[in-house]
């Protein structure tokens, strides 16, 4: 297997959110696009964080809550992504190898890396992308 590069396997045209995006809006984006991670960018488009489906689920109330449905809806509609995101996520260059990406993910116990080129977000590489590459080479 040749040295596979991140840029050849990453997801391009990444769906992002702003830090002031509400929790319900981010959750809807994830469901609508069948994705589990959203990079968070500021007004200038600079990557400032990442939010995962797990982060969103953890921020949602427990079934055992004593709050009314109206109180819950009010609280959720006011919760912003900046309050639950992981700031300054670990990133990788599009010129790095898939092995580099896999190593970073394993060492840091994360499942995705925003992909950067000259300080600009150009994609995201996930465990699923790496599995897709392995399977393609296995059957090629």
C-alpha positions, 0 to 999 in steps of 0.5 A: 500500500502506497503512502496514502495522504489525508487530502485523498481520503478526507471529507471536503466541503465540511459543514461547520457551525459558529460558536453562537449556534444553538444546541438544537440547531447543531443537533438538527444539522448533525441529524440532517447530514448524518454526521457526528462532528461539527468544526466550530469557526469564528466570523473570520472562518478560523477554526476555534473548536469542535463539537461532537454528537456525544457533546450534544447528547451530554448537554441534553437533559436527562429523562429524570429531570423535574423541569417542565417541557417549556423550561427544557425548551427554553434552556436548550434554545439558549445553550450555545455551542461555545459552551460545550465545544472542545476548544483548540482541537488537534488538527492535521495537514492535508499533506500528512499521511493516513498513518499520521492521522491514525497515530494522532487519533489513537494517541489522543483518543479522538475519532476525527481531525480537522484538516488544515491548509495554511491555517484554513479548514479544508476538510475533516478526516475521521475513523470512518474515512480511514476504515473506508481506505483500508477496505478499498485496499483490501478488496482492490 
